[in-house]
């Protein structure tokens, strides 16, 4: 999950790219190198029993993000 800081940094990068494209035109696009990202899960998901924890009944539950394994 992206934090507000990361979202702001991405927005800043996008605006920089747009400004350079406006100033330099198509020549700027020829300098961009892209790649394909592959997400690999190195962690085996916990079982329900493994994820149990002791806590006071009034304490908040720990927030867990759903892990998805990407298709090849």
mmCIF file of the N, C-alpha and C atoms, coordinates in Angstrom:
data_MODEL
# 
_entry.id   MODEL 
# 
loop_
_atom_site.group_PDB 
_atom_site.id 
_atom_site.type_symbol 
_atom_site.label_atom_id 
_atom_site.label_alt_id 
_atom_site.label_comp_id 
_atom_site.label_asym_id 
_atom_site.label_entity_id 
_atom_site.label_seq_id 
_atom_site.pdbx_PDB_ins_code 
_atom_site.Cartn_x 
_atom_site.Cartn_y 
_atom_site.Cartn_z 
_atom_site.occupancy 
_atom_site.B_iso_or_equiv 
_atom_site.pdbx_formal_charge 
_atom_site.auth_seq_id 
_atom_site.auth_comp_id 
_atom_site.auth_asym_id 
_atom_site.auth_atom_id 
_atom_site.pdbx_PDB_model_num 
ATOM 1   N N  . UNK A 1 1  ? 0.848  -1.166  0.000   1.00 0.00 ? 1  UNK A N  1 
ATOM 2   C CA . UNK A 1 1  ? 0.000  0.000   0.000   1.00 0.00 ? 1  UNK A CA 1 
ATOM 3   C C  . UNK A 1 1  ? 0.902  1.240   0.000   1.00 0.00 ? 1  UNK A C  1 
ATOM 4   N N  . UNK A 1 2  ? 0.585  2.168   -0.845  1.00 0.00 ? 2  UNK A N  1 
ATOM 5   C CA . UNK A 1 2  ? 1.387  3.386   -0.954  1.00 0.00 ? 2  UNK A CA 1 
ATOM 6   C C  . UNK A 1 2  ? 1.014  4.369   0.150   1.00 0.00 ? 2  UNK A C  1 
ATOM 7   N N  . UNK A 1 3  ? 2.040  4.944   0.745   1.00 0.00 ? 3  UNK A N  1 
ATOM 8   C CA . UNK A 1 3  ? 1.834  5.983   1.749   1.00 0.00 ? 3  UNK A CA 1 
ATOM 9   C C  . UNK A 1 3  ? 1.684  7.321   1.010   1.00 0.00 ? 3  UNK A C  1 
ATOM 10  N N  . UNK A 1 4  ? 1.184  8.321   1.720   1.00 0.00 ? 4  UNK A N  1 
ATOM 11  C CA . UNK A 1 4  ? 0.993  9.641   1.112   1.00 0.00 ? 4  UNK A CA 1 
ATOM 12  C C  . UNK A 1 4  ? 2.301  10.198  0.556   1.00 0.00 ? 4  UNK A C  1 
ATOM 13  N N  . UNK A 1 5  ? 3.402  9.952   1.255   1.00 0.00 ? 5  UNK A N  1 
ATOM 14  C CA . UNK A 1 5  ? 4.705  10.431  0.783   1.00 0.00 ? 5  UNK A CA 1 
ATOM 15  C C  . UNK A 1 5  ? 5.052  9.813   -0.565  1.00 0.00 ? 5  UNK A C  1 
ATOM 16  N N  . UNK A 1 6  ? 4.817  8.518   -0.718  1.00 0.00 ? 6  UNK A N  1 
ATOM 17  C CA . UNK A 1 6  ? 5.122  7.837   -1.978  1.00 0.00 ? 6  UNK A CA 1 
ATOM 18  C C  . UNK A 1 6  ? 4.236  8.355   -3.115  1.00 0.00 ? 6  UNK A C  1 
ATOM 19  N N  . UNK A 1 7  ? 2.976  8.602   -2.808  1.00 0.00 ? 7  UNK A N  1 
ATOM 20  C CA . UNK A 1 7  ? 2.066  9.139   -3.827  1.00 0.00 ? 7  UNK A CA 1 
ATOM 21  C C  . UNK A 1 7  ? 2.539  10.523  -4.286  1.00 0.00 ? 7  UNK A C  1 
ATOM 22  N N  . UNK A 1 8  ? 2.980  11.337  -3.330  1.00 0.00 ? 8  UNK A N  1 
ATOM 23  C CA . UNK A 1 8  ? 3.467  12.676  -3.657  1.00 0.00 ? 8  UNK A CA 1 
ATOM 24  C C  . UNK A 1 8  ? 4.730  12.600  -4.510  1.00 0.00 ? 8  UNK A C  1 
ATOM 25  N N  . UNK A 1 9  ? 5.638  11.663  -4.174  1.00 0.00 ? 9  UNK A N  1 
ATOM 26  C CA . UNK A 1 9  ? 6.863  11.505  -4.959  1.00 0.00 ? 9  UNK A CA 1 
ATOM 27  C C  . UNK A 1 9  ? 6.541  11.056  -6.387  1.00 0.00 ? 9  UNK A C  1 
ATOM 28  N N  . UNK A 1 10 ? 5.597  10.149  -6.542  1.00 0.00 ? 10 UNK A N  1 
ATOM 29  C CA . UNK A 1 10 ? 5.212  9.697   -7.887  1.00 0.00 ? 10 UNK A CA 1 
ATOM 30  C C  . UNK A 1 10 ? 4.600  10.830  -8.699  1.00 0.00 ? 10 UNK A C  1 
ATOM 31  N N  . UNK A 1 11 ? 3.775  11.632  -8.041  1.00 0.00 ? 11 UNK A N  1 
ATOM 32  C CA . UNK A 1 11 ? 3.174  12.774  -8.727  1.00 0.00 ? 11 UNK A CA 1 
ATOM 33  C C  . UNK A 1 11 ? 4.247  13.745  -9.177  1.00 0.00 ? 11 UNK A C  1 
ATOM 34  N N  . UNK A 1 12 ? 5.226  13.998  -8.306  1.00 0.00 ? 12 UNK A N  1 
ATOM 35  C CA . UNK A 1 12 ? 6.327  14.895  -8.659  1.00 0.00 ? 12 UNK A CA 1 
ATOM 36  C C  . UNK A 1 12 ? 7.126  14.375  -9.843  1.00 0.00 ? 12 UNK A C  1 
ATOM 37  N N  . UNK A 1 13 ? 7.393  13.064  -9.857  1.00 0.00 ? 13 UNK A N  1 
ATOM 38  C CA . UNK A 1 13 ? 8.124  12.465  -10.981 1.00 0.00 ? 13 UNK A CA 1 
ATOM 39  C C  . UNK A 1 13 ? 7.334  12.581  -12.274 1.00 0.00 ? 13 UNK A C  1 
ATOM 40  N N  . UNK A 1 14 ? 6.027  12.339  -12.204 1.00 0.00 ? 14 UNK A N  1 
ATOM 41  C CA . UNK A 1 14 ? 5.186  12.433  -13.395 1.00 0.00 ? 14 UNK A CA 1 
ATOM 42  C C  . UNK A 1 14 ? 5.186  13.858  -13.948 1.00 0.00 ? 14 UNK A C  1 
ATOM 43  N N  . UNK A 1 15 ? 5.099  14.839  -13.066 1.00 0.00 ? 15 UNK A N  1 
ATOM 44  C CA . UNK A 1 15 ? 5.115  16.237  -13.520 1.00 0.00 ? 15 UNK A CA 1 
ATOM 45  C C  . UNK A 1 15 ? 6.464  16.608  -14.138 1.00 0.00 ? 15 UNK A C  1 
ATOM 46  N N  . UNK A 1 16 ? 7.552  16.075  -13.579 1.00 0.00 ? 16 UNK A N  1 
ATOM 47  C CA . UNK A 1 16 ? 8.876  16.312  -14.147 1.00 0.00 ? 16 UNK A CA 1 
ATOM 48  C C  . UNK A 1 16 ? 8.966  15.734  -15.551 1.00 0.00 ? 16 UNK A C  1 
ATOM 49  N N  . UNK A 1 17 ? 8.462  14.499  -15.722 1.00 0.00 ? 17 UNK A N  1 
ATOM 50  C CA . UNK A 1 17 ? 8.468  13.868  -17.043 1.00 0.00 ? 17 UNK A CA 1 
ATOM 51  C C  . UNK A 1 17 ? 7.647  14.674  -18.040 1.00 0.00 ? 17 UNK A C  1 
ATOM 52  N N  . UNK A 1 18 ? 6.481  15.155  -17.631 1.00 0.00 ? 18 UNK A N  1 
ATOM 53  C CA . UNK A 1 18 ? 5.647  15.945  -18.533 1.00 0.00 ? 18 UNK A CA 1 
ATOM 54  C C  . UNK A 1 18 ? 6.328  17.257  -18.930 1.00 0.00 ? 18 UNK A C  1 
ATOM 55  N N  . UNK A 1 19 ? 6.994  17.877  -17.969 1.00 0.00 ? 19 UNK A N  1 
ATOM 56  C CA . UNK A 1 19 ? 7.695  19.127  -18.264 1.00 0.00 ? 19 UNK A CA 1 
ATOM 57  C C  . UNK A 1 19 ? 8.849  18.888  -19.238 1.00 0.00 ? 19 UNK A C  1 
ATOM 58  N N  . UNK A 1 20 ? 9.601  17.818  -19.008 1.00 0.00 ? 20 UNK A N  1 
ATOM 59  C CA . UNK A 1 20 ? 10.716 17.518  -19.921 1.00 0.00 ? 20 UNK A CA 1 
ATOM 60  C C  . UNK A 1 20 ? 10.195 17.165  -21.312 1.00 0.00 ? 20 UNK A C  1 
ATOM 61  N N  . UNK A 1 21 ? 9.076  16.450  -21.391 1.00 0.00 ? 21 UNK A N  1 
ATOM 62  C CA . UNK A 1 21 ? 8.494  16.119  -22.696 1.00 0.00 ? 21 UNK A CA 1 
ATOM 63  C C  . UNK A 1 21 ? 8.064  17.400  -23.412 1.00 0.00 ? 21 UNK A C  1 
ATOM 64  N N  . UNK A 1 22 ? 7.500  18.328  -22.656 1.00 0.00 ? 22 UNK A N  1 
ATOM 65  C CA . UNK A 1 22 ? 7.076  19.602  -23.242 1.00 0.00 ? 22 UNK A CA 1 
ATOM 66  C C  . UNK A 1 22 ? 8.284  20.379  -23.782 1.00 0.00 ? 22 UNK A C  1 
ATOM 67  N N  . UNK A 1 23 ? 9.391  20.343  -23.027 1.00 0.00 ? 23 UNK A N  1 
ATOM 68  C CA . UNK A 1 23 ? 10.584 21.104  -23.425 1.00 0.00 ? 23 UNK A CA 1 
ATOM 69  C C  . UNK A 1 23 ? 11.412 20.399  -24.494 1.00 0.00 ? 23 UNK A C  1 
ATOM 70  N N  . UNK A 1 24 ? 11.570 19.076  -24.400 1.00 0.00 ? 24 UNK A N  1 
ATOM 71  C CA . UNK A 1 24 ? 12.483 18.341  -25.273 1.00 0.00 ? 24 UNK A CA 1 
ATOM 72  C C  . UNK A 1 24 ? 11.786 17.550  -26.381 1.00 0.00 ? 24 UNK A C  1 
ATOM 73  N N  . UNK A 1 25 ? 10.492 17.314  -26.249 1.00 0.00 ? 25 UNK A N  1 
ATOM 74  C CA . UNK A 1 25 ? 9.742  16.602  -27.281 1.00 0.00 ? 25 UNK A CA 1 
ATOM 75  C C  . UNK A 1 25 ? 10.067 15.115  -27.337 1.00 0.00 ? 25 UNK A C  1 
ATOM 76  N N  . UNK A 1 26 ? 9.978  14.574  -28.551 1.00 0.00 ? 26 UNK A N  1 
ATOM 77  C CA . UNK A 1 26 ? 10.149 13.134  -28.766 1.00 0.00 ? 26 UNK A CA 1 
ATOM 78  C C  . UNK A 1 26 ? 11.540 12.632  -28.382 1.00 0.00 ? 26 UNK A C  1 
ATOM 79  N N  . UNK A 1 27 ? 12.555 13.488  -28.438 1.00 0.00 ? 27 UNK A N  1 
ATOM 80  C CA . UNK A 1 27 ? 13.912 13.069  -28.074 1.00 0.00 ? 27 UNK A CA 1 
ATOM 81  C C  . UNK A 1 27 ? 13.973 12.589  -26.625 1.00 0.00 ? 27 UNK A C  1 
ATOM 82  N N  . UNK A 1 28 ? 13.191 13.196  -25.764 1.00 0.00 ? 28 UNK A N  1 
ATOM 83  C CA . UNK A 1 28 ? 13.167 12.793  -24.361 1.00 0.00 ? 28 UNK A CA 1 
ATOM 84  C C  . UNK A 1 28 ? 12.626 11.374  -24.209 1.00 0.00 ? 28 UNK A C  1 
ATOM 85  N N  . UNK A 1 29 ? 11.596 11.038  -24.986 1.00 0.00 ? 29 UNK A N  1 
ATOM 86  C CA . UNK A 1 29 ? 10.996 9.708   -24.873 1.00 0.00 ? 29 UNK A CA 1 
ATOM 87  C C  . UNK A 1 29 ? 11.964 8.602   -25.290 1.00 0.00 ? 29 UNK A C  1 
ATOM 88  N N  . UNK A 1 30 ? 12.874 8.895   -26.196 1.00 0.00 ? 30 UNK A N  1 
ATOM 89  C CA . UNK A 1 30 ? 13.845 7.894   -26.632 1.00 0.00 ? 30 UNK A CA 1 
ATOM 90  C C  . UNK A 1 30 ? 14.850 7.536   -25.539 1.00 0.00 ? 30 UNK A C  1 
ATOM 91  N N  . UNK A 1 31 ? 14.965 8.370   -24.516 1.00 0.00 ? 31 UNK A N  1 
ATOM 92  C CA . UNK A 1 31 ? 15.925 8.126   -23.437 1.00 0.00 ? 31 UNK A CA 1 
ATOM 93  C C  . UNK A 1 31 ? 15.349 7.299   -22.297 1.00 0.00 ? 31 UNK A C  1 
ATOM 94  N N  . UNK A 1 32 ? 14.038 7.042   -22.302 1.00 0.00 ? 32 UNK A N  1 
ATOM 95  C CA . UNK A 1 32 ? 13.394 6.311   -21.210 1.00 0.00 ? 32 UNK A CA 1 
ATOM 96  C C  . UNK A 1 32 ? 13.552 4.805   -21.437 1.00 0.00 ? 32 UNK A C  1 
ATOM 97  N N  . UNK A 1 33 ? 14.011 4.132   -20.397 1.00 0.00 ? 33 UNK A N  1 
ATOM 98  C CA . UNK A 1 33 ? 14.162 2.679   -20.439 1.00 0.00 ? 33 UNK A CA 1 
ATOM 99  C C  . UNK A 1 33 ? 13.110 2.079   -19.515 1.00 0.00 ? 33 UNK A C  1 
ATOM 100 N N  . UNK A 1 34 ? 12.360 1.123   -20.041 1.00 0.00 ? 34 UNK A N  1 
ATOM 101 C CA . UNK A 1 34 ? 11.332 0.478   -19.226 1.00 0.00 ? 34 UNK A CA 1 
ATOM 102 C C  . UNK A 1 34 ? 11.654 -0.996  -19.075 1.00 0.00 ? 34 UNK A C  1 
ATOM 103 N N  . UNK A 1 35 ? 11.033 -1.613  -18.108 1.00 0.00 ? 35 UNK A N  1 
ATOM 104 C CA . UNK A 1 35 ? 11.220 -3.040  -17.886 1.00 0.00 ? 35 UNK A CA 1 
ATOM 105 C C  . UNK A 1 35 ? 9.960  -3.651  -17.315 1.00 0.00 ? 35 UNK A C  1 
ATOM 106 N N  . UNK A 1 36 ? 9.898  -4.948  -17.381 1.00 0.00 ? 36 UNK A N  1 
ATOM 107 C CA . UNK A 1 36 ? 8.754  -5.670  -16.853 1.00 0.00 ? 36 UNK A CA 1 
ATOM 108 C C  . UNK A 1 36 ? 9.053  -6.053  -15.413 1.00 0.00 ? 36 UNK A C  1 
ATOM 109 N N  . UNK A 1 37 ? 8.098  -5.808  -14.523 1.00 0.00 ? 37 UNK A N  1 
ATOM 110 C CA . UNK A 1 37 ? 8.278  -6.178  -13.122 1.00 0.00 ? 37 UNK A CA 1 
ATOM 111 C C  . UNK A 1 37 ? 7.611  -7.511  -12.861 1.00 0.00 ? 37 UNK A C  1 
ATOM 112 N N  . UNK A 1 38 ? 8.305  -8.376  -12.176 1.00 0.00 ? 38 UNK A N  1 
ATOM 113 C CA . UNK A 1 38 ? 7.749  -9.654  -11.768 1.00 0.00 ? 38 UNK A CA 1 
ATOM 114 C C  . UNK A 1 38 ? 7.789  -9.722  -10.254 1.00 0.00 ? 38 UNK A C  1 
ATOM 115 N N  . UNK A 1 39 ? 6.633  -9.952  -9.665  1.00 0.00 ? 39 UNK A N  1 
ATOM 116 C CA . UNK A 1 39 ? 6.550  -10.035 -8.213  1.00 0.00 ? 39 UNK A CA 1 
ATOM 117 C C  . UNK A 1 39 ? 6.638  -11.506 -7.808  1.00 0.00 ? 39 UNK A C  1 
ATOM 118 N N  . UNK A 1 40 ? 7.568  -11.802 -6.936  1.00 0.00 ? 40 UNK A N  1 
ATOM 119 C CA . UNK A 1 40 ? 7.762  -13.168 -6.480  1.00 0.00 ? 40 UNK A CA 1 
ATOM 120 C C  . UNK A 1 40 ? 7.561  -13.192 -4.972  1.00 0.00 ? 40 UNK A C  1 
ATOM 121 N N  . UNK A 1 41 ? 6.728  -14.128 -4.506  1.00 0.00 ? 41 UNK A N  1 
ATOM 122 C CA . UNK A 1 41 ? 6.494  -14.256 -3.073  1.00 0.00 ? 41 UNK A CA 1 
ATOM 123 C C  . UNK A 1 41 ? 7.524  -15.207 -2.486  1.00 0.00 ? 41 UNK A C  1 
ATOM 124 N N  . UNK A 1 42 ? 8.380  -14.700 -1.617  1.00 0.00 ? 42 UNK A N  1 
ATOM 125 C CA . UNK A 1 42 ? 9.376  -15.540 -0.968  1.00 0.00 ? 42 UNK A CA 1 
ATOM 126 C C  . UNK A 1 42 ? 8.892  -16.025 0.391   1.00 0.00 ? 42 UNK A C  1 
ATOM 127 N N  . UNK A 1 43 ? 7.753  -15.536 0.836   1.00 0.00 ? 43 UNK A N  1 
ATOM 128 C CA . UNK A 1 43 ? 7.242  -15.876 2.155   1.00 0.00 ? 43 UNK A CA 1 
ATOM 129 C C  . UNK A 1 43 ? 6.040  -16.795 1.997   1.00 0.00 ? 43 UNK A C  1 
ATOM 130 N N  . UNK A 1 44 ? 6.056  -17.879 2.732   1.00 0.00 ? 44 UNK A N  1 
ATOM 131 C CA . UNK A 1 44 ? 4.908  -18.770 2.741   1.00 0.00 ? 44 UNK A CA 1 
ATOM 132 C C  . UNK A 1 44 ? 3.856  -18.152 3.659   1.00 0.00 ? 44 UNK A C  1 
ATOM 133 N N  . UNK A 1 45 ? 2.623  -18.001 3.189   1.00 0.00 ? 45 UNK A N  1 
ATOM 134 C CA . UNK A 1 45 ? 1.589  -17.388 4.032   1.00 0.00 ? 45 UNK A CA 1 
ATOM 135 C C  . UNK A 1 45 ? 1.399  -18.181 5.330   1.00 0.00 ? 45 UNK A C  1 
ATOM 136 N N  . UNK A 1 46 ? 1.106  -17.450 6.405   1.00 0.00 ? 46 UNK A N  1 
ATOM 137 C CA . UNK A 1 46 ? 0.898  -18.081 7.694   1.00 0.00 ? 46 UNK A CA 1 
ATOM 138 C C  . UNK A 1 46 ? -0.429 -18.813 7.736   1.00 0.00 ? 46 UNK A C  1 
ATOM 139 N N  . UNK A 1 47 ? -0.459 -19.905 8.498   1.00 0.00 ? 47 UNK A N  1 
ATOM 140 C CA . UNK A 1 47 ? -1.732 -20.571 8.731   1.00 0.00 ? 47 UNK A CA 1 
ATOM 141 C C  . UNK A 1 47 ? -2.484 -19.771 9.792   1.00 0.00 ? 47 UNK A C  1 
ATOM 142 N N  . UNK A 1 48 ? -3.730 -20.093 9.996   1.00 0.00 ? 48 UNK A N  1 
ATOM 143 C CA . UNK A 1 48 ? -4.522 -19.371 10.980  1.00 0.00 ? 48 UNK A CA 1 
ATOM 144 C C  . UNK A 1 48 ? -3.909 -19.521 12.374  1.00 0.00 ? 48 UNK A C  1 
ATOM 145 N N  . UNK A 1 49 ? -3.438 -20.724 12.691  1.00 0.00 ? 49 UNK A N  1 
ATOM 146 C CA . UNK A 1 49 ? -2.860 -20.957 14.011  1.00 0.00 ? 49 UNK A CA 1 
ATOM 147 C C  . UNK A 1 49 ? -1.530 -20.200 14.161  1.00 0.00 ? 49 UNK A C  1 
ATOM 148 N N  . UNK A 1 50 ? -0.738 -20.142 13.107  1.00 0.00 ? 50 UNK A N  1 
ATOM 149 C CA . UNK A 1 50 ? 0.541  -19.437 13.179  1.00 0.00 ? 50 UNK A CA 1 
ATOM 150 C C  . UNK A 1 50 ? 0.351  -17.934 13.377  1.00 0.00 ? 50 UNK A C  1 
ATOM 151 N N  . UNK A 1 51 ? -0.750 -17.396 12.881  1.00 0.00 ? 51 UNK A N  1 
ATOM 152 C CA . UNK A 1 51 ? -0.951 -15.953 12.970  1.00 0.00 ? 51 UNK A CA 1 
ATOM 153 C C  . UNK A 1 51 ? -1.643 -15.532 14.265  1.00 0.00 ? 51 UNK A C  1 
ATOM 154 N N  . UNK A 1 52 ? -2.003 -16.485 15.115  1.00 0.00 ? 52 UNK A N  1 
ATOM 155 C CA . UNK A 1 52 ? -2.637 -16.132 16.386  1.00 0.00 ? 52 UNK A CA 1 
ATOM 156 C C  . UNK A 1 52 ? -1.651 -15.395 17.277  1.00 0.00 ? 52 UNK A C  1 
ATOM 157 N N  . UNK A 1 53 ? -2.173 -14.478 18.092  1.00 0.00 ? 53 UNK A N  1 
ATOM 158 C CA . UNK A 1 53 ? -1.331 -13.739 19.010  1.00 0.00 ? 53 UNK A CA 1 
ATOM 159 C C  . UNK A 1 53 ? -2.118 -13.402 20.255  1.00 0.00 ? 53 UNK A C  1 
ATOM 160 N N  . UNK A 1 54 ? -1.397 -13.259 21.370  1.00 0.00 ? 54 UNK A N  1 
ATOM 161 C CA . UNK A 1 54 ? -2.020 -12.883 22.626  1.00 0.00 ? 54 UNK A CA 1 
ATOM 162 C C  . UNK A 1 54 ? -2.155 -11.369 22.649  1.00 0.00 ? 54 UNK A C  1 
ATOM 163 N N  . UNK A 1 55 ? -3.331 -10.903 23.036  1.00 0.00 ? 55 UNK A N  1 
ATOM 164 C CA . UNK A 1 55 ? -3.544 -9.477  23.180  1.00 0.00 ? 55 UNK A CA 1 
ATOM 165 C C  . UNK A 1 55 ? -4.718 -9.251  24.118  1.00 0.00 ? 55 UNK A C  1 
ATOM 166 N N  . UNK A 1 56 ? -4.781 -8.070  24.687  1.00 0.00 ? 56 UNK A N  1 
ATOM 167 C CA . UNK A 1 56 ? -5.877 -7.711  25.586  1.00 0.00 ? 56 UNK A CA 1 
ATOM 168 C C  . UNK A 1 56 ? -7.140 -7.546  24.754  1.00 0.00 ? 56 UNK A C  1 
ATOM 169 N N  . UNK A 1 57 ? -8.269 -7.871  25.337  1.00 0.00 ? 57 UNK A N  1 
ATOM 170 C CA . UNK A 1 57 ? -9.532 -7.812  24.591  1.00 0.00 ? 57 UNK A CA 1 
ATOM 171 C C  . UNK A 1 57 ? -9.876 -6.403  24.118  1.00 0.00 ? 57 UNK A C  1 
ATOM 172 N N  . UNK A 1 58 ? -9.373 -5.380  24.803  1.00 0.00 ? 58 UNK A N  1 
ATOM 173 C CA . UNK A 1 58 ? -9.694 -4.008  24.403  1.00 0.00 ? 58 UNK A CA 1 
ATOM 174 C C  . UNK A 1 58 ? -8.670 -3.418  23.425  1.00 0.00 ? 58 UNK A C  1 
ATOM 175 N N  . UNK A 1 59 ? -7.569 -4.140  23.173  1.00 0.00 ? 59 UNK A N  1 
ATOM 176 C CA . UNK A 1 59 ? -6.562 -3.602  22.256  1.00 0.00 ? 59 UNK A CA 1 
ATOM 177 C C  . UNK A 1 59 ? -7.006 -3.818  20.806  1.00 0.00 ? 59 UNK A C  1 
ATOM 178 N N  . UNK A 1 60 ? -6.607 -2.912  19.907  1.00 0.00 ? 60 UNK A N  1 
ATOM 179 C CA . UNK A 1 60 ? -7.043 -3.029  18.501  1.00 0.00 ? 60 UNK A CA 1 
ATOM 180 C C  . UNK A 1 60 ? -6.387 -4.219  17.810  1.00 0.00 ? 60 UNK A C  1 
ATOM 181 N N  . UNK A 1 61 ? -7.084 -4.752  16.833  1.00 0.00 ? 61 UNK A N  1 
ATOM 182 C CA . UNK A 1 61 ? -6.543 -5.868  16.059  1.00 0.00 ? 61 UNK A CA 1 
ATOM 183 C C  . UNK A 1 61 ? -5.453 -5.371  15.121  1.00 0.00 ? 61 UNK A C  1 
ATOM 184 N N  . UNK A 1 62 ? -4.487 -6.214  14.860  1.00 0.00 ? 62 UNK A N  1 
ATOM 185 C CA . UNK A 1 62 ? -3.416 -5.877  13.937  1.00 0.00 ? 62 UNK A CA 1 
ATOM 186 C C  . UNK A 1 62 ? -3.967 -5.925  12.508  1.00 0.00 ? 62 UNK A C  1 
ATOM 187 N N  . UNK A 1 63 ? -3.653 -4.924  11.726  1.00 0.00 ? 63 UNK A N  1 
ATOM 188 C CA . UNK A 1 63 ? -4.131 -4.855  10.344  1.00 0.00 ? 63 UNK A CA 1 
ATOM 189 C C  . UNK A 1 63 ? -3.208 -5.686  9.459   1.00 0.00 ? 63 UNK A C  1 
ATOM 190 N N  . UNK A 1 64 ? -3.799 -6.577  8.690   1.00 0.00 ? 64 UNK A N  1 
ATOM 191 C CA . UNK A 1 64 ? -3.023 -7.398  7.765   1.00 0.00 ? 64 UNK A CA 1 
ATOM 192 C C  . UNK A 1 64 ? -3.494 -7.105  6.353   1.00 0.00 ? 64 UNK A C  1 
ATOM 193 N N  . UNK A 1 65 ? -2.544 -7.042  5.436   1.00 0.00 ? 65 UNK A N  1 
ATOM 194 C CA . UNK A 1 65 ? -2.886 -6.836  4.039   1.00 0.00 ? 65 UNK A CA 1 
ATOM 195 C C  . UNK A 1 65 ? -3.003 -8.189  3.370   1.00 0.00 ? 65 UNK A C  1 
ATOM 196 N N  . UNK A 1 66 ? -3.937 -8.304  2.453   1.00 0.00 ? 66 UNK A N  1 
ATOM 197 C CA . UNK A 1 66 ? -4.118 -9.551  1.738   1.00 0.00 ? 66 UNK A CA 1 
ATOM 198 C C  . UNK A 1 66 ? -2.954 -9.752  0.779   1.00 0.00 ? 66 UNK A C  1 
ATOM 199 N N  . UNK A 1 67 ? -2.320 -10.914 0.877   1.00 0.00 ? 67 UNK A N  1 
ATOM 200 C CA . UNK A 1 67 ? -1.198 -11.213 -0.007  1.00 0.00 ? 67 UNK A CA 1 
ATOM 201 C C  . UNK A 1 67 ? -1.726 -11.965 -1.222  1.00 0.00 ? 67 UNK A C  1 
ATOM 202 N N  . UNK A 1 68 ? -1.341 -11.504 -2.382  1.00 0.00 ? 68 UNK A N  1 
ATOM 203 C CA . UNK A 1 68 ? -1.721 -12.188 -3.612  1.00 0.00 ? 68 UNK A CA 1 
ATOM 204 C C  . UNK A 1 68 ? -0.459 -12.609 -4.339  1.00 0.00 ? 68 UNK A C  1 
ATOM 205 N N  . UNK A 1 69 ? -0.512 -13.767 -4.926  1.00 0.00 ? 69 UNK A N  1 
ATOM 206 C CA . UNK A 1 69 ? 0.613  -14.271 -5.695  1.00 0.00 ? 69 UNK A CA 1 
ATOM 207 C C  . UNK A 1 69 ? 0.303  -14.021 -7.159  1.00 0.00 ? 69 UNK A C  1 
ATOM 208 N N  . UNK A 1 70 ? 1.204  -13.331 -7.827  1.00 0.00 ? 70 UNK A N  1 
ATOM 209 C CA . UNK A 1 70 ? 0.953  -12.954 -9.212  1.00 0.00 ? 70 UNK A CA 1 
ATOM 210 C C  . UNK A 1 70 ? 1.076  -14.153 -10.138 1.00 0.00 ? 70 UNK A C  1 
ATOM 211 N N  . UNK A 1 71 ? 0.383  -14.090 -11.255 1.00 0.00 ? 71 UNK A N  1 
ATOM 212 C CA . UNK A 1 71 ? 0.450  -15.132 -12.258 1.00 0.00 ? 71 UNK A CA 1 
ATOM 213 C C  . UNK A 1 71 ? 1.761  -15.012 -13.025 1.00 0.00 ? 71 UNK A C  1 
ATOM 214 N N  . UNK A 1 72 ? 2.269  -16.108 -13.520 1.00 0.00 ? 72 UNK A N  1 
ATOM 215 C CA . UNK A 1 72 ? 3.518  -16.079 -14.269 1.00 0.00 ? 72 UNK A CA 1 
ATOM 216 C C  . UNK A 1 72 ? 3.335  -15.446 -15.605 1.00 0.00 ? 72 UNK A C  1 
# 
